[in-house]
Each structure stands twice: as C-alpha cells, then as structure tokens.
Amino acid sequence: MPDCTVIATFQVTTEADRAQVQALLDQGLRELAPIASRYGVTIRDGSATIEE
C-alpha cells in the first residue's frame, strides 16, 4: 500500500482545559505507533490540533 494521509475528527466534551486535551491527544498519538506496528502499519509522523 502506498503512503497515505489519515484525517480524523473527534468531538470532545470535557471539563478539562485545552492544554489537558492537547496533552491527551499527543499521548494518544505516541501510543498509536506501537499499536499500529502490530498490524503492519508504520506511522512516521502525526499531529493533532484543537479547533473551536
């Protein structure tokens, strides 16, 4: 399979502040790479930003 870009959208309801949600997303991206490798997928780069 050739390289591709994945765009994901989440709607989040929380009492946490923006920085906490950003930290959660960043941690999730770090944890995704090892999980993906178990399925033969290599994640080379990832980012998540919050829009209001």
Secondary structure in CASP SS format (residue, H / E / C, confidence):
PFRMAT SS
TARGET T0000
AUTHOR 0000-0000-0000
METHOD secondary structure of the structure
MODEL  1
M C 1.00
P C 1.00
D C 1.00
C C 1.00
T C 1.00
V C 1.00
I C 1.00
A C 1.00
T C 1.00
F C 1.00
Q C 1.00
V C 1.00
T C 1.00
T C 1.00
E C 1.00
A C 1.00
D C 1.00
R H 1.00
A H 1.00
Q H 1.00
V H 1.00
Q H 1.00
A H 1.00
L H 1.00
L H 1.00
D H 1.00
Q H 1.00
G H 1.00
L H 1.00
R H 1.00
E H 1.00
L H 1.00
A H 1.00
P H 1.00
I H 1.00
A H 1.00
S H 1.00
R C 1.00
Y C 1.00
G C 1.00
V C 1.00
T C 1.00
I C 1.00
R C 1.00
D C 1.00
G C 1.00
S C 1.00
A C 1.00
T C 1.00
I C 1.00
E C 1.00
E C 1.00
END
